[in-house]
Amino acid sequence: MSDDERIPVGSGNLILCETDEAAGNDKDGNGDIIEVPAADPNEFRRTANAFATSSARLSRRNTKELNIHQLPFYVVCASLALVMTHKLLFREHFVLREQNEAMECSDWFVHTRDDLTLNRSVGMDGFYGRLGNRLASAEKMIGVAEKYSCNVTLPMLLDGWRGAPSRFLNMKSGDASLSNSTSSQCVIQHGKYWWGQKNMPSKCYVSMFRSHFMINLTHTFGRKCPTTPYGALHVRSGDVTRGHYDSVSETYVPNGVHHGYTPYPTSYYNSVVREVRSRRGKDFPFKVFCDDDGNPTCGFFDKLSSVDENIEFRTGHSLVDDVHLMLCAEDIALSRGTFSRIFALSAKNRTSHRFIERSESSCTMGNLSVASFQENPGQVLYWMTSPEERKVFFNLTSFWKNTGLQRDAVNKKHKVSFCYK
């Protein structure tokens, strides 16, 4: 990752940059360290907007200075060297592309005053599902705005956040955005309507939501991230693990659950902790996030936290507090479902950990060495090592009913392998 990180905030793109001046080598006189204060949301946006012009200058300067020959790669044989070099160059290209897209989006959609009414806008007057589905609906809605030159009003998608709806002026719509003209596509509809839209990819979705939620390298929702690095394990419970103990029958009785969302095995999350601590140190702390303790994995980590002081088990906290901490984490272990869409909004150079159900085939080409991965952290994939064990597990749990037998399979010890991508 280059020294610069592009952070779309407010109506501009704020760069937090450790420049030549900070290193005592300010050759071009442009060196500055720009810091975002932990202030109220309005002050946060004013500060970001004030630095928008200089941020673009810093980004262009550092892009020109990129030296791809400094990228590390390890030559094992000719073919592996080519694969490794390609992957590392692709990552650097992806970072630059993300920066350029953020700059383009800041010119395309301008974050206006929250109290400004915009005609010819797309908006959402009701939600479909929980946070993950709401974000997916909003992404398609923004895709419609990009295609048909609509303005955008983003609603308060996150329960418990004290922000305000954000309004974005589409600069490509011309004077029509300020007139009384309408478009059949620029409409306000329920979230389910937007969820059902097909083939509406959005280029500016991440940029707009980072601005909406006031997310950058050091803050989320305008709140400062903890200064001590940590990892986060998101364990889905609640709607997939509801149940109760029947004292009459003396058996566990599952409640209505989502049949398509089998919980990931506890051994996957254990493997994440082991992998991260192998790179970051044996005492690297983790926060474990659960809706409740219904998932057997949550029960496991609740017990583990009593003997491992670097494991913090979190349940019963507000959603906005938990999302804030998850977006600030250095490493994040994903669970099944659309909730993981929120993690794409993080501005940190973080590592994501994902469990795959098929096989290790996703890891057969272009695996990175540990040293190379640490230089360019990306994704770690995990899978059950034994094909036979994997087949038994998924045959037993694929149609999830939250039975005692299925819960035992989730919590059972499984051998898990992983690779760096």
Long-range contacts (C-beta under 8 A, 24 or more apart in sequence): 1-95, 1-349, 1-376, 2-62, 2-66, 2-92, 2-95, 2-96, 3-62, 4-58, 4-59, 4-62, 4-99, 5-216, 5-217, 5-347, 5-349, 6-55, 6-59, 6-98, 6-99, 6-102, 6-103, 7-48, 7-210, 7-215, 7-216, 7-217, 7-347, 8-102, 8-105, 8-106, 8-206, 8-207, 8-208, 8-210, 8-211, 9-36, 9-44, 9-45, 9-48, 9-210, 9-211, 9-214, 9-215, 9-216, 10-44, 10-45, 10-46, 10-48, 10-49, 10-52, 10-111, 10-211, 11-45, 11-49, 11-52, 11-106, 11-110, 11-111, 11-112, 11-211, 12-48, 12-49, 12-51, 12-52, 12-53, 12-55, 12-106, 13-52, 13-55, 13-56, 13-59, 13-102, 13-103, 13-106, 14-47, 14-48, 14-51, 14-52, 14-55, 14-216, 15-51, 15-54, 15-55, 15-58, 15-59, 16-216, 16-217, 16-218, 17-58, 17-62, 19-58, 28-61, 30-57, 30-58, 30-61, 32-58, 35-218, 36-216, 36-218, 36-219, 38-219, 38-222, 38-223, 38-224, 39-222, 40-222, 41-163, 41-164, 41-214, 41-222, 44-214, 44-219, 44-222, 45-111, 45-214, 48-216, 52-106, 56-103, 59-99, 59-103, 63-96, 63-99, 66-92, 66-96, 68-92, 72-371, 72-372, 72-375, 73-372, 74-369, 74-371, 74-372, 83-365, 83-366, 84-366, 84-368, 84-369, 84-372, 86-366, 87-366, 87-368, 88-372, 88-375, 88-376, 91-376, 91-378, 92-376, 101-203, 101-204, 101-207, 102-207, 104-203, 104-204, 105-203, 105-204, 105-207, 105-208, 106-207, 107-171, 108-146, 108-170, 108-171, 108-172, 108-204, 109-145, 109-152, 109-168, 109-169, 109-170, 109-171, 109-204, 109-207, 109-208, 110-168, 110-169, 110-171, 111-166, 111-167, 111-168, 111-208, 111-211, 111-212, 112-167, 112-168, 112-169, 113-167, 114-164, 114-165, 114-166, 114-167, 116-167, 118-151, 118-153, 118-167, 118-169, 118-177, 119-151, 119-177, 119-178, 119-179, 119-180, 119-181, 119-182, 120-149, 120-150, 120-151, 120-173, 120-176, 120-177, 120-179, 120-181, 120-182, 120-183, 120-186, 121-145, 121-150, 121-151, 121-152, 121-153, 121-167, 121-186, 121-188, 122-150, 122-151, 122-152, 122-153, 122-185, 122-186, 122-187, 122-188, 122-189, 123-152, 123-153, 123-155, 123-187, 123-188, 123-189, 124-153, 124-154, 124-155, 124-188, 124-189, 124-190, 124-191, 124-194, 125-155, 125-188, 125-189, 125-190, 126-190, 126-191, 126-192, 127-155, 127-157, 127-191, 128-190, 128-191, 128-192, 128-194, 128-195, 129-191, 129-195, 129-338, 130-339, 131-157, 131-158, 131-159, 131-319, 131-323, 131-339, 131-342, 132-337, 132-338, 132-339, 132-340, 132-341, 132-342, 133-191, 133-195, 133-338, 134-191, 135-209, 135-338, 135-341, 135-342, 136-195, 136-338, 136-341, 137-191, 137-192, 137-194, 137-195, 138-191, 138-194, 138-205, 138-209, 139-200, 139-202, 139-205, 139-341, 140-194, 140-195, 140-197, 140-200, 140-202, 141-194, 141-197, 141-200, 142-202, 142-204, 142-205, 142-208, 143-197, 143-200, 143-201, 143-202, 143-205, 144-185, 144-186, 144-194, 144-197, 144-200, 145-170, 145-186, 146-202, 146-203, 146-204, 147-185, 147-200, 148-183, 148-185, 148-186, 149-173, 149-174, 149-176, 149-177, 149-183, 150-183, 150-185, 150-186, 151-177, 151-186, 152-208, 153-188, 154-208, 154-209, 154-212, 158-213, 158-319, 158-320, 158-323, 159-319, 159-320, 160-318, 160-319, 160-320, 160-321, 161-213, 161-221, 161-320, 163-212, 163-213, 163-214, 163-221, 163-222, 166-208, 166-211, 166-212, 168-208, 168-211, 206-344, 206-345, 209-345, 210-345, 210-347, 213-345, 215-327, 215-345, 215-346, 215-347, 216-347, 217-347, 217-348, 220-323, 220-324, 220-327, 220-328, 220-346, 221-320, 221-323, 221-324, 223-324, 225-324, 225-327, 225-328, 226-325, 226-328, 228-285, 229-280, 229-284, 229-330, 230-284, 230-285, 230-286, 230-287, 230-329, 230-330, 231-272, 231-273, 231-276, 231-280, 231-284, 231-285, 231-286, 231-287, 231-329, 231-330, 231-331, 231-332, 231-333, 232-286, 232-287, 232-288, 232-289, 232-325, 232-326, 232-329, 232-331, 232-332, 232-333, 233-269, 233-272, 233-273, 233-286, 233-287, 233-288, 233-289, 233-301, 233-333, 234-289, 234-326, 234-332, 234-333, 234-334, 234-335, 234-339, 234-340, 235-263, 235-264, 235-269, 235-288, 235-289, 235-290, 235-295, 235-297, 235-298, 235-301, 235-335, 236-261, 236-263, 236-291, 236-295, 236-335, 236-336, 236-337, 236-339, 237-263, 237-290, 237-291, 237-292, 237-293, 237-294, 237-295, 237-298, 238-291, 238-292, 238-294, 240-295, 240-400, 240-402, 241-292, 241-294, 241-295, 241-296, 241-402, 241-407, 242-294, 242-402, 243-294, 243-402, 251-404, 252-403, 252-404, 252-407, 254-401, 254-402, 254-403, 255-402, 257-400, 257-401, 257-402, 258-400, 259-399, 259-400, 259-401, 260-400, 261-336, 261-337, 261-400, 262-336, 262-394, 262-397, 262-398, 262-400, 262-406, 262-410, 263-295, 263-296, 263-297, 263-335, 263-336, 263-400, 263-410, 264-297, 264-335, 264-336, 264-355, 264-410, 265-297, 265-355, 265-384, 265-393, 265-409, 265-410, 265-411, 265-412, 265-414, 265-416, 266-296, 266-297, 266-300, 266-410, 266-411, 266-412, 267-412, 267-413, 267-414, 267-415, 267-416, 268-333, 268-355, 268-382, 268-416, 269-297, 269-301, 269-333, 270-416, 271-382, 271-416, 271-418, 272-331, 272-333, 272-353, 272-380, 272-382, 273-311, 275-353, 275-380, 275-418, 276-331, 276-351, 276-353, 279-370, 279-374, 280-330, 280-331, 283-310, 284-310, 285-310, 285-311, 285-312, 286-310, 286-311, 286-312, 287-312, 287-314, 287-325, 287-326, 287-329, 288-312, 288-313, 288-314, 289-314, 289-315, 289-322, 289-325, 289-326, 290-314, 290-315, 291-315, 292-316, 295-410, 296-407, 296-408, 296-410, 296-411, 297-410, 297-411, 299-411, 300-411, 349-377, 350-377, 351-377, 351-378, 351-379, 351-380, 352-378, 352-379, 352-380, 353-379, 353-380, 353-382, 354-379, 354-380, 354-381, 354-382, 355-381, 355-382, 355-383, 356-381, 356-382, 356-383, 357-383, 357-390, 357-394, 358-383, 359-383, 359-387, 359-390, 360-417, 360-419, 362-421, 363-419, 363-421, 366-421, 367-419, 367-420, 367-421, 368-420, 368-421, 369-420, 370-420, 372-420, 373-420, 378-420, 378-421, 379-420, 379-421, 380-418, 380-419, 380-420, 380-421, 381-418, 381-419, 381-421, 382-416, 382-417, 382-418, 383-416, 383-417, 383-418, 384-414, 384-415, 384-416, 384-417, 385-414, 385-415, 385-416, 385-417, 386-415, 389-414, 389-415
